[in-house]
Amino acid sequence: MEDKRKSITIYIAQQPFKLLVTDEQEELYRKAEDKISQYIKSLASKQITDRFTQMGYALINFAIKETYLTEKQHYIDTDLKKSLKNLQSVLLNVISEMEAEE
């Protein structure tokens, strides 16, 4: 069954964006809207007041964070898989030794 979508409007640099989202997604979009607004306010406090420039800096900032987190997650996943394989190997050795002693 398809999730029912509803229309919401979020504002980025005073620009409205109409979106269709599920109830579960709405909170995520609202949080994103708030984070972007906070970042743009910090740019405005640094005398960067052009909306296009603010959105450009925001886009760069959030793209860098997303790229960093994606790469970090890949490293964690790879490292975790390696550690689990090592653990599996140790457990198999322990089991083999226990069976040999019996």
C-alpha positions in Angstrom: 0.0 0.0 0.0 1.3 3.4 -1.0 1.9 6.0 1.8 -0.5 8.9 1.6 1.3 12.2 0.8 0.4 15.7 1.8 1.4 19.1 0.6 3.7 21.1 2.8 5.6 24.4 2.1 9.1 25.0 3.5 11.0 28.2 3.3 14.6 28.5 2.3 16.1 32.0 2.3 12.5 33.3 2.2 11.8 31.3 -0.9 8.8 28.9 -0.6 9.2 25.3 -1.8 6.0 23.2 -2.1 6.6 19.5 -1.5 4.6 16.3 -1.3 5.7 14.3 1.7 4.4 11.5 3.9 3.5 12.1 7.5 6.8 10.4 8.5 8.9 12.6 6.3 7.4 15.9 7.3 9.3 16.2 10.6 12.6 15.4 8.7 11.8 18.2 6.2 10.9 20.6 9.0 14.2 19.9 10.8 16.1 20.4 7.5 14.3 23.7 7.0 15.3 24.8 10.5 19.0 23.8 10.1 19.2 25.6 6.7 17.5 28.7 8.2 20.0 28.7 11.1 22.9 28.4 8.8 21.6 31.2 6.6 21.1 33.4 9.7 24.8 32.8 10.6 25.8 33.9 7.1 23.7 37.0 7.4 25.4 37.9 10.7 28.7 37.8 8.7 27.3 40.3 6.2 26.5 37.8 3.5 23.0 39.0 2.7 22.4 38.1 -0.9 19.9 35.2 -0.9 21.4 33.4 -3.9 24.9 33.6 -2.3 23.5 32.4 1.0 21.8 29.4 -0.7 25.1 28.7 -2.5 27.1 28.6 0.7 24.4 26.5 2.4 24.4 24.0 -0.5 28.2 23.7 -0.4 28.2 23.3 3.4 25.5 20.6 3.5 27.0 18.8 0.5 30.3 18.6 2.2 28.7 17.3 5.4 26.8 14.7 3.5 29.9 13.6 1.5 31.9 13.4 4.8 29.2 11.3 6.5 28.8 9.0 3.5 32.6 8.4 3.4 32.7 7.9 7.2 29.9 5.4 7.0 31.6 3.5 4.3 34.8 3.3 6.4 32.8 2.2 9.4 30.9 -0.4 7.4 34.2 -1.7 5.9 36.0 -1.7 9.3 33.1 -3.4 11.0 32.9 -6.1 8.4 36.6 -6.7 8.8 36.3 -6.9 12.6 33.4 -9.3 12.4 35.3 -11.6 10.0 38.2 -11.6 12.4 35.9 -12.4 15.3 34.3 -15.1 13.3 37.7 -16.6 12.6 38.6 -16.5 16.3 35.3 -18.1 17.3 35.7 -20.9 14.7 39.2 -21.6 16.0 38.0 -21.8 19.6 35.2 -24.1 18.6 37.6 -26.3 16.6 39.9 -26.5 19.6 37.1 -27.4 21.9 35.8 -30.1 19.6 39.4 -31.5 19.3 39.7 -31.7 23.1 36.5 -33.8 23.3 
